[in-house]
Amino acid sequence: MPGNSSSPRASEKARGAPCWLSLASGDVLAAKKFYARVLGWCHVPLIGAPDRARFLALRCGAPVGTISQATCDLGVSAGWIPYFGVDDVDAMVGRLRDRGATVAVGPLSTETGRLAVAAGPQQAVFGLRQQAPDPRWRVGTGPVARLELRTRDIFAAAYFYGDVLGWAGTSGDCCDVEYTNGQIEVRDGLRTVAAFRDATASGWQPCFRVADVGVAAVAATGWGGRVISPPEGPRGRREAVLADREGNPFTVVAN
């Protein structure tokens, strides 16, 4: 398999845990400026196809994910896409097709290993990776506070993803799943890495840490985005749901 042999395999973390995050944007330079102004990210250009600009987004030196130029390859609504680590992308793609998912991209080889992108229940877009692009990336302990799937049926979604990704397996190295406080939480050890929440609109949505939720909400509207849900919650736990210039939703939460 091509790729950097020093990159960690998914099996070095809990099986099926999130391992990366990416944004496919119609205007990557405008998206880069938006997230820099609203969330305080800096961006490092990445080497890739000459007709597809790609940047690594960082907050205080910690990786957030990649922002890249969208292409027509996906065939599904893109936006923020979470990737989950698996040992064998090709085998997992077969499982996805058997369970009625739409495989939009791949499997294909990249500089960091095999990957695929698919649309699951209610066309929620997600990806699979055989190797994590950056071993420093984490959910819950860095700039990415959590990942959420907004869906009309959290139990059907949990069954689909749990079955495909092997959550709550018997080997002891899988993610655990628990229903609590009206939502389904997915844990990698003590860290909650994903949550399924009831909603009329469906899709994966990242939650990013910011210094000030109110300031981020004002900045989002000032730089061409919008506020979906205004800041709320007690001091130190305030959060808001925003959308970028292209309408891609994300949540911000206080550090």
C-alpha positions as protocol buffer text, in pm:
chain_id: "A"
residue {
  index: 1
  type: MET
  ca { x: 0 y: 0 z: 0 }
}
residue {
  index: 2
  type: PRO
  ca { x: 146 y: 342 z: -89 }
}
residue {
  index: 3
  type: GLY
  ca { x: 192 y: 606 z: 177 }
}
residue {
  index: 4
  type: ASN
  ca { x: 419 y: 710 z: 459 }
}
residue {
  index: 5
  type: SER
  ca { x: 503 y: 405 z: 669 }
}
residue {
  index: 6
  type: SER
  ca { x: 547 y: 628 z: 975 }
}
residue {
  index: 7
  type: SER
  ca { x: 178 y: 727 z: 971 }
}
residue {
  index: 8
  type: PRO
  ca { x: -27 y: 554 z: 1243 }
}
residue {
  index: 9
  type: ARG
  ca { x: -270 y: 284 z: 1145 }
}
residue {
  index: 10
  type: ALA
  ca { x: -627 y: 309 z: 1265 }
}
residue {
  index: 11
  type: SER
  ca { x: -572 y: 11 z: 1494 }
}
residue {
  index: 12
  type: GLU
  ca { x: -344 y: 224 z: 1713 }
}
residue {
  index: 13
  type: LYS
  ca { x: -664 y: 397 z: 1832 }
}
residue {
  index: 14
  type: ALA
  ca { x: -1004 y: 252 z: 1907 }
}
residue {
  index: 15
  type: ARG
  ca { x: -1146 y: 90 z: 1597 }
}
residue {
  index: 16
  type: GLY
  ca { x: -1393 y: 311 z: 1414 }
}
residue {
  index: 17
  type: ALA
  ca { x: -1290 y: 632 z: 1593 }
}
residue {
  index: 18
  type: PRO
  ca { x: -1280 y: 962 z: 1403 }
}
residue {
  index: 19
  type: CYS
  ca { x: -934 y: 1027 z: 1262 }
}
residue {
  index: 20
  type: TRP
  ca { x: -966 y: 1340 z: 1046 }
}
residue {
  index: 21
  type: LEU
  ca { x: -1188 y: 1626 z: 929 }
}
residue {
  index: 22
  type: SER
  ca { x: -1202 y: 1803 z: 594 }
}
residue {
  index: 23
  type: LEU
  ca { x: -1398 y: 2078 z: 422 }
}
residue {
  index: 24
  type: ALA
  ca { x: -1468 y: 2073 z: 48 }
}
residue {
  index: 25
  type: SER
  ca { x: -1532 y: 2434 z: -53 }
}
residue {
  index: 26
  type: GLY
  ca { x: -1645 y: 2593 z: -377 }
}
residue {
  index: 27
  type: ASP
  ca { x: -1415 y: 2889 z: -305 }
}
residue {
  index: 28
  type: VAL
  ca { x: -1124 y: 2763 z: -99 }
}
residue {
  index: 29
  type: LEU
  ca { x: -955 y: 3103 z: -63 }
}
residue {
  index: 30
  type: ALA
  ca { x: -1274 y: 3267 z: 64 }
}
residue {
  index: 31
  type: ALA
  ca { x: -1331 y: 2975 z: 302 }
}
residue {
  index: 32
  type: LYS
  ca { x: -976 y: 3004 z: 431 }
}
residue {
  index: 33
  type: LYS
  ca { x: -1024 y: 3376 z: 502 }
}
residue {
  index: 34
  type: PHE
  ca { x: -1364 y: 3314 z: 669 }
}
residue {
  index: 35
  type: TYR
  ca { x: -1232 y: 3058 z: 917 }
}
residue {
  index: 36
  type: ALA
  ca { x: -921 y: 3261 z: 984 }
}
residue {
  index: 37
  type: ARG
  ca { x: -1128 y: 3568 z: 1072 }
}
residue {
  index: 38
  type: VAL
  ca { x: -1406 y: 3390 z: 1260 }
}
residue {
  index: 39
  type: LEU
  ca { x: -1221 y: 3110 z: 1442 }
}
residue {
  index: 40
  type: GLY
  ca { x: -864 y: 3237 z: 1443 }
}
residue {
  index: 41
  type: TRP
  ca { x: -717 y: 2958 z: 1234 }
}
residue {
  index: 42
  type: CYS
  ca { x: -399 y: 2981 z: 1030 }
}
residue {
  index: 43
  type: HIS
  ca { x: -351 y: 2779 z: 712 }
}
residue {
  index: 44
  type: VAL
  ca { x: -55 y: 2601 z: 558 }
}
residue {
  index: 45
  type: PRO
  ca { x: -63 y: 2513 z: 185 }
}
residue {
  index: 46
  type: LEU
  ca { x: -35 y: 2143 z: 102 }
}
residue {
  index: 47
  type: ILE
  ca { x: 114 y: 1984 z: -204 }
}
residue {
  index: 48
  type: GLY
  ca { x: -144 y: 1821 z: -427 }
}
residue {
  index: 49
  type: ALA
  ca { x: -312 y: 1834 z: -764 }
}
residue {
  index: 50
  type: PRO
  ca { x: -236 y: 2165 z: -939 }
}
residue {
  index: 51
  type: ASP
  ca { x: -605 y: 2234 z: -1006 }
}
residue {
  index: 52
  type: ARG
  ca { x: -717 y: 2165 z: -647 }
}
residue {
  index: 53
  type: ALA
  ca { x: -586 y: 2397 z: -377 }
}
residue {
  index: 54
  type: ARG
  ca { x: -553 y: 2236 z: -32 }
}
residue {
  index: 55
  type: PHE
  ca { x: -464 y: 2387 z: 305 }
}
residue {
  index: 56
  type: LEU
  ca { x: -400 y: 2243 z: 650 }
}
residue {
  index: 57
  type: ALA
  ca { x: -597 y: 2442 z: 909 }
}
residue {
  index: 58
  type: LEU
  ca { x: -428 y: 2494 z: 1248 }
}
residue {
  index: 59
  type: ARG
  ca { x: -536 y: 2654 z: 1575 }
}
residue {
  index: 60
  type: CYS
  ca { x: -253 y: 2737 z: 1814 }
}
residue {
  index: 61
  type: GLY
  ca { x: -37 y: 2486 z: 1626 }
}
residue {
  index: 62
  type: ALA
  ca { x: -286 y: 2199 z: 1661 }
}
residue {
  index: 63
  type: PRO
  ca { x: -436 y: 2051 z: 1342 }
}
residue {
  index: 64
  type: VAL
  ca { x: -806 y: 2110 z: 1276 }
}
residue {
  index: 65
  type: GLY
  ca { x: -832 y: 1948 z: 934 }
}
residue {
  index: 66
  type: THR
  ca { x: -796 y: 2030 z: 565 }
}
residue {
  index: 67
  type: ILE
  ca { x: -977 y: 2283 z: 350 }
}
residue {
  index: 68
  type: SER
  ca { x: -971 y: 2198 z: -19 }
}
residue {
  index: 69
  type: GLN
  ca { x: -1130 y: 2299 z: -345 }
}
residue {
  index: 70
  type: ALA
  ca { x: -1449 y: 2103 z: -406 }
}
residue {
  index: 71
  type: THR
  ca { x: -1477 y: 1899 z: -723 }
}
residue {
  index: 72
  type: CYS
  ca { x: -1769 y: 1725 z: -893 }
}
residue {
  index: 73
  type: ASP
  ca { x: -1620 y: 1388 z: -789 }
}
residue {
  index: 74
  type: LEU
  ca { x: -1831 y: 1357 z: -476 }
}
residue {
  index: 75
  type: GLY
  ca { x: -2169 y: 1342 z: -645 }
}
residue {
  index: 76
  type: VAL
  ca { x: -2324 y: 1420 z: -304 }
}
residue {
  index: 77
  type: SER
  ca { x: -2357 y: 1729 z: -90 }
}
residue {
  index: 78
  type: ALA
  ca { x: -2018 y: 1788 z: 69 }
}
residue {
  index: 79
  type: GLY
  ca { x: -1915 y: 2047 z: 329 }
}
residue {
  index: 80
  type: TRP
  ca { x: -1745 y: 1933 z: 650 }
}
residue {
  index: 81
  type: ILE
  ca { x: -1665 y: 1562 z: 624 }
}
residue {
  index: 82
  type: PRO
  ca { x: -1551 y: 1350 z: 922 }
}
residue {
  index: 83
  type: TYR
  ca { x: -1328 y: 1051 z: 851 }
}
residue {
  index: 84
  type: PHE
  ca { x: -1326 y: 734 z: 1060 }
}
residue {
  index: 85
  type: GLY
  ca { x: -1024 y: 508 z: 1095 }
}
residue {
  index: 86
  type: VAL
  ca { x: -1055 y: 149 z: 971 }
}
residue {
  index: 87
  type: ASP
  ca { x: -805 y: -128 z: 907 }
}
residue {
  index: 88
  type: ASP
  ca { x: -922 y: -208 z: 554 }
}
residue {
  index: 89
  type: VAL
  ca { x: -1098 y: 62 z: 350 }
}
residue {
  index: 90
  type: ASP
  ca { x: -1173 y: -172 z: 59 }
}
residue {
  index: 91
  type: ALA
  ca { x: -1347 y: -424 z: 284 }
}
residue {
  index: 92
  type: MET
  ca { x: -1545 y: -147 z: 455 }
}
residue {
  index: 93
  type: VAL
  ca { x: -1661 y: -9 z: 120 }
}
residue {
  index: 94
  type: GLY
  ca { x: -1809 y: -349 z: 43 }
}
residue {
  index: 95
  type: ARG
  ca { x: -1993 y: -343 z: 375 }
}
residue {
  index: 96
  type: LEU
  ca { x: -2125 y: 6 z: 299 }
}
residue {
  index: 97
  type: ARG
  ca { x: -2264 y: -100 z: -38 }
}
residue {
  index: 98
  type: ASP
  ca { x: -2424 y: -408 z: 117 }
}
residue {
  index: 99
  type: ARG
  ca { x: -2604 y: -179 z: 362 }
}
residue {
  index: 100
  type: GLY
  ca { x: -2738 y: 58 z: 100 }
}
residue {
  index: 101
  type: ALA
  ca { x: -2488 y: 344 z: 136 }
}
residue {
  index: 102
  type: THR
  ca { x: -2373 y: 546 z: -164 }
}
residue {
  index: 103
  type: VAL
  ca { x: -1996 y: 527 z: -217 }
}
residue {
  index: 104
  type: ALA
  ca { x: -1910 y: 857 z: -388 }
}
residue {
  index: 105
  type: VAL
  ca { x: -1530 y: 849 z: -389 }
}
residue {
  index: 106
  type: GLY
  ca { x: -1284 y: 563 z: -388 }
}
residue {
  index: 107
  type: PRO
  ca { x: -1144 y: 354 z: -258 }
}
residue {
  index: 108
  type: LEU
  ca { x: -835 y: 539 z: -374 }
}
residue {
  index: 109
  type: SER
  ca { x: -475 y: 578 z: -263 }
}
residue {
  index: 110
  type: THR
  ca { x: -330 y: 904 z: -130 }
}
residue {
  index: 111
  type: GLU
  ca { x: 3 y: 1003 z: 23 }
}
residue {
  index: 112
  type: THR
  ca { x: -135 y: 897 z: 361 }
}
residue {
  index: 113
  type: GLY
  ca { x: -304 y: 573 z: 258 }
}
residue {
  index: 114
  type: ARG
  ca { x: -637 y: 446 z: 125 }
}
residue {
  index: 115
  type: LEU
  ca { x: -959 y: 644 z: 167 }
}
residue {
  index: 116
  type: ALA
  ca { x: -1320 y: 653 z: 55 }
}
residue {
  index: 117
  type: VAL
  ca { x: -1613 y: 894 z: 92 }
}
residue {
  index: 118
  type: ALA
  ca { x: -1973 y: 778 z: 122 }
}
residue {
  index: 119
  type: ALA
  ca { x: -2323 y: 898 z: 202 }
}
residue {
  index: 120
  type: GLY
  ca { x: -2500 y: 707 z: 477 }
}
residue {
  index: 121
  type: PRO
  ca { x: -2858 y: 726 z: 608 }
}
residue {
  index: 122
  type: GLN
  ca { x: -3035 y: 1048 z: 500 }
}
residue {
  index: 123
  type: GLN
  ca { x: -2735 y: 1125 z: 276 }
}
residue {
  index: 124
  type: ALA
  ca { x: -2505 y: 1226 z: 563 }
}
residue {
  index: 125
  type: VAL
  ca { x: -2155 y: 1238 z: 411 }
}
residue {
  index: 126
  type: PHE
  ca { x: -1858 y: 1077 z: 587 }
}
residue {
  index: 127
  type: GLY
  ca { x: -1528 y: 918 z: 498 }
}
residue {
  index: 128
  type: LEU
  ca { x: -1307 y: 622 z: 580 }
}
residue {
  index: 129
  type: ARG
  ca { x: -929 y: 632 z: 611 }
}
residue {
  index: 130
  type: GLN
  ca { x: -680 y: 353 z: 653 }
}
residue {
  index: 131
  type: GLN
  ca { x: -420 y: 587 z: 801 }
}
residue {
  index: 132
  type: ALA
  ca { x: -458 y: 910 z: 995 }
}
residue {
  index: 133
  type: PRO
  ca { x: -311 y: 1206 z: 801 }
}
residue {
  index: 134
  type: ASP
  ca { x: -175 y: 1363 z: 1122 }
}
residue {
  index: 135
  type: PRO
  ca { x: -116 y: 1168 z: 1448 }
}
residue {
  index: 136
  type: ARG
  ca { x: -169 y: 1486 z: 1653 }
}
residue {
  index: 137
  type: TRP
  ca { x: -534 y: 1516 z: 1550 }
}
residue {
  index: 138
  type: ARG
  ca { x: -784 y: 1442 z: 1828 }
}
residue {
  index: 139
  type: VAL
  ca { x: -1149 y: 1499 z: 1909 }
}
residue {
  index: 140
  type: GLY
  ca { x: -1221 y: 1643 z: 2253 }
}
residue {
  index: 141
  type: THR
  ca { x: -870 y: 1746 z: 2352 }
}
residue {
  index: 142
  type: GLY
  ca { x: -787 y: 2006 z: 2087 }
}
residue {
  index: 143
  type: PRO
  ca { x: -959 y: 2258 z: 1858 }
}
residue {
  index: 144
  type: VAL
  ca { x: -1224 y: 2000 z: 1756 }
}
residue {
  index: 145
  type: ALA
  ca { x: -1447 y: 1965 z: 2062 }
}
residue {
  index: 146
  type: ARG
  ca { x: -1678 y: 1697 z: 1922 }
}
residue {
  index: 147
  type: LEU
  ca { x: -1849 y: 1563 z: 1611 }
}
residue {
  index: 148
  type: GLU
  ca { x: -2227 y: 1542 z: 1589 }
}
residue {
  index: 149
  type: LEU
  ca { x: -2461 y: 1364 z: 1354 }
}
residue {
  index: 150
  type: ARG
  ca { x: -2793 y: 1546 z: 1328 }
}
residue {
  index: 151
  type: THR
  ca { x: -3053 y: 1291 z: 1218 }
}
residue {
  index: 152
  type: ARG
  ca { x: -3424 y: 1212 z: 1237 }
}
residue {
  index: 153
  type: ASP
  ca { x: -3358 y: 862 z: 1377 }
}
residue {
  index: 154
  type: ILE
  ca { x: -3059 y: 837 z: 1609 }
}
residue {
  index: 155
  type: PHE
  ca { x: -3110 y: 466 z: 1675 }
}
residue {
  index: 156
  type: ALA
  ca { x: -3118 y: 366 z: 1307 }
}
residue {
  index: 157
  type: ALA
  ca { x: -2810 y: 581 z: 1246 }
}
residue {
  index: 158
  type: ALA
  ca { x: -2626 y: 429 z: 1541 }
}
residue {
  index: 159
  type: TYR
  ca { x: -2707 y: 80 z: 1415 }
}
residue {
  index: 160
  type: PHE
  ca { x: -2577 y: 166 z: 1067 }
}
residue {
  index: 161
  type: TYR
  ca { x: -2248 y: 324 z: 1178 }
}
residue {
  index: 162
  type: GLY
  ca { x: -2196 y: 77 z: 1461 }
}
residue {
  index: 163
  type: ASP
  ca { x: -2241 y: -214 z: 1224 }
}
residue {
  index: 164
  type: VAL
  ca { x: -2011 y: -72 z: 955 }
}
residue {
  index: 165
  type: LEU
  ca { x: -1738 y: 61 z: 1185 }
}
residue {
  index: 166
  type: GLY
  ca { x: -1749 y: -218 z: 1443 }
}
residue {
  index: 167
  type: TRP
  ca { x: -1840 y: -8 z: 1746 }
}
residue {
  index: 168
  type: ALA
  ca { x: -1903 y: -189 z: 2074 }
}
residue {
  index: 169
  type: GLY
  ca { x: -1721 y: -496 z: 1950 }
}
residue {
  index: 170
  type: THR
  ca { x: -1604 y: -783 z: 2167 }
}
residue {
  index: 171
  type: SER
  ca { x: -1229 y: -738 z: 2106 }
}
residue {
  index: 172
  type: GLY
  ca { x: -1192 y: -456 z: 2359 }
}
residue {
  index: 173
  type: ASP
  ca { x: -1027 y: -211 z: 2118 }
}
residue {
  index: 174
  type: CYS
  ca { x: -1347 y: -68 z: 1968 }
}
residue {
  index: 175
  type: CYS
  ca { x: -1543 y: 249 z: 2037 }
}
residue {
  index: 176
  type: ASP
  ca { x: -1816 y: 219 z: 2299 }
}
residue {
  index: 177
  type: VAL
  ca { x: -2172 y: 341 z: 2240 }
}
residue {
  index: 178
  type: GLU
  ca { x: -2412 y: 466 z: 2508 }
}
residue {
  index: 179
  type: TYR
  ca { x: -2755 y: 630 z: 2511 }
}
residue {
  index: 180
  type: THR
  ca { x: -2756 y: 918 z: 2759 }
}
residue {
  index: 181
  type: ASN
  ca { x: -2930 y: 1254 z: 2803 }
}
residue {
  index: 182
  type: GLY
  ca { x: -3149 y: 1199 z: 2500 }
}
residue {
  index: 183
  type: GLN
  ca { x: -2862 y: 1133 z: 2260 }
}
residue {
  index: 184
  type: ILE
  ca { x: -2628 y: 850 z: 2161 }
}
residue {
  index: 185
  type: GLU
  ca { x: -2262 y: 904 z: 2249 }
}
residue {
  index: 186
  type: VAL
  ca { x: -1963 y: 727 z: 2094 }
}
residue {
  index: 187
  type: ARG
  ca { x: -1654 y: 705 z: 2317 }
}
residue {
  index: 188
  type: ASP
  ca { x: -1292 y: 625 z: 2257 }
}
residue {
  index: 189
  type: GLY
  ca { x: -1189 y: 538 z: 2612 }
}
residue {
  index: 190
  type: LEU
  ca { x: -1285 y: 836 z: 2829 }
}
residue {
  index: 191
  type: ARG
  ca { x: -1324 y: 1074 z: 2534 }
}
residue {
  index: 192
  type: THR
  ca { x: -1663 y: 1134 z: 2373 }
}
residue {
  index: 193
  type: VAL
  ca { x: -1569 y: 1147 z: 2005 }
}
residue {
  index: 194
  type: ALA
  ca { x: -1914 y: 1165 z: 1844 }
}
residue {
  index: 195
  type: ALA
  ca { x: -2279 y: 1209 z: 1933 }
}
residue {
  index: 196
  type: PHE
  ca { x: -2605 y: 1140 z: 1751 }
}
residue {
  index: 197
  type: ARG
  ca { x: -2872 y: 1403 z: 1813 }
}
residue {
  index: 198
  type: ASP
  ca { x: -3235 y: 1429 z: 1700 }
}
residue {
  index: 199
  type: ALA
  ca { x: -3289 y: 1691 z: 1430 }
}
residue {
  index: 200
  type: THR
  ca { x: -3504 y: 1747 z: 1122 }
}
residue {
  index: 201
  type: ALA
  ca { x: -3201 y: 1826 z: 904 }
}
residue {
  index: 202
  type: SER
  ca { x: -2946 y: 1550 z: 861 }
}
residue {
  index: 203
  type: GLY
  ca { x: -2569 y: 1562 z: 838 }
}
residue {
  index: 204
  type: TRP
  ca { x: -2239 y: 1548 z: 1022 }
}
residue {
  index: 205
  type: GLN
  ca { x: -2148 y: 1871 z: 1196 }
}
residue {
  index: 206
  type: PRO
  ca { x: -1819 y: 1958 z: 1372 }
}
residue {
  index: 207
  type: CYS
  ca { x: -1797 y: 2157 z: 1694 }
}
residue {
  index: 208
  type: PHE
  ca { x: -1496 y: 2388 z: 1725 }
}
residue {
  index: 209
  type: ARG
  ca { x: -1347 y: 2558 z: 2031 }
}
residue {
  index: 210
  type: VAL
  ca { x: -1325 y: 2937 z: 2034 }
}
residue {
  index: 211
  type: ALA
  ca { x: -1213 y: 3194 z: 2289 }
}
residue {
  index: 212
  type: ASP
  ca { x: -1547 y: 3379 z: 2281 }
}
residue {
  index: 213
  type: VAL
  ca { x: -1868 y: 3236 z: 2134 }
}
residue {
  index: 214
  type: GLY
  ca { x: -2039 y: 3574 z: 2103 }
}
residue {
  index: 215
  type: VAL
  ca { x: -1746 y: 3729 z: 1919 }
}
residue {
  index: 216
  type: ALA
  ca { x: -1734 y: 3432 z: 1679 }
}
residue {
  index: 217
  type: ALA
  ca { x: -2108 y: 3468 z: 1604 }
}
residue {
  index: 218
  type: VAL
  ca { x: -2071 y: 3839 z: 1525 }
}
residue {
  index: 219
  type: ALA
  ca { x: -1765 y: 3771 z: 1310 }
}
residue {
  index: 220
  type: ALA
  ca { x: -1947 y: 3498 z: 1116 }
}
residue {
  index: 221
  type: THR
  ca { x: -2218 y: 3739 z: 1002 }
}
residue {
  index: 222
  type: GLY
  ca { x: -1960 y: 4008 z: 929 }
}
residue {
  index: 223
  type: TRP
  ca { x: -1763 y: 3776 z: 699 }
}
residue {
  index: 224
  type: GLY
  ca { x: -2053 y: 3642 z: 494 }
}
residue {
  index: 225
  type: GLY
  ca { x: -2183 y: 3359 z: 714 }
}
residue {
  index: 226
  type: ARG
  ca { x: -2486 y: 3350 z: 940 }
}
residue {
  index: 227
  type: VAL
  ca { x: -2606 y: 3251 z: 1286 }
}
residue {
  index: 228
  type: ILE
  ca { x: -2832 y: 2944 z: 1286 }
}
residue {
  index: 229
  type: SER
  ca { x: -2872 y: 2924 z: 1666 }
}
residue {
  index: 230
  type: PRO
  ca { x: -2758 y: 3225 z: 1873 }
}
residue {
  index: 231
  type: PRO
  ca { x: -2517 y: 3189 z: 2165 }
}
residue {
  index: 232
  type: GLU
  ca { x: -2673 y: 3026 z: 2469 }
}
residue {
  index: 233
  type: GLY
  ca { x: -2575 y: 2838 z: 2782 }
}
residue {
  index: 234
  type: PRO
  ca { x: -2402 y: 2924 z: 3111 }
}
residue {
  index: 235
  type: ARG
  ca { x: -2074 y: 3110 z: 3122 }
}
residue {
  index: 236
  type: GLY
  ca { x: -1788 y: 2882 z: 3020 }
}
residue {
  index: 237
  type: ARG
  ca { x: -2026 y: 2645 z: 2839 }
}
residue {
  index: 238
  type: ARG
  ca { x: -2186 y: 2880 z: 2587 }
}
residue {
  index: 239
  type: GLU
  ca { x: -2223 y: 2758 z: 2233 }
}
residue {
  index: 240
  type: ALA
  ca { x: -2380 y: 2864 z: 1906 }
}
residue {
  index: 241
  type: VAL
  ca { x: -2454 y: 2705 z: 1569 }
}
residue {
  index: 242
  type: LEU
  ca { x: -2315 y: 2903 z: 1276 }
}
residue {
  index: 243
  type: ALA
  ca { x: -2286 y: 2861 z: 900 }
}
residue {
  index: 244
  type: ASP
  ca { x: -1999 y: 2966 z: 677 }
}
residue {
  index: 245
  type: ARG
  ca { x: -2025 y: 3161 z: 350 }
}
residue {
  index: 246
  type: GLU
  ca { x: -2146 y: 2852 z: 161 }
}
residue {
  index: 247
  type: GLY
  ca { x: -2402 y: 2750 z: 424 }
}
residue {
  index: 248
  type: ASN
  ca { x: -2200 y: 2468 z: 584 }
}
residue {
  index: 249
  type: PRO
  ca { x: -2310 y: 2445 z: 949 }
}
residue {
  index: 250
  type: PHE
  ca { x: -2077 y: 2408 z: 1245 }
}
residue {
  index: 251
  type: THR
  ca { x: -2098 y: 2466 z: 1620 }
}
residue {
  index: 252
  type: VAL
  ca { x: -1869 y: 2681 z: 1829 }
}
residue {
  index: 253
  type: VAL
  ca { x: -1818 y: 2625 z: 2200 }
}
residue {
  index: 254
  type: ALA
  ca { x: -1623 y: 2818 z: 2460 }
}
residue {
  index: 255
  type: ASN
  ca { x: -1276 y: 2687 z: 2545 }
}
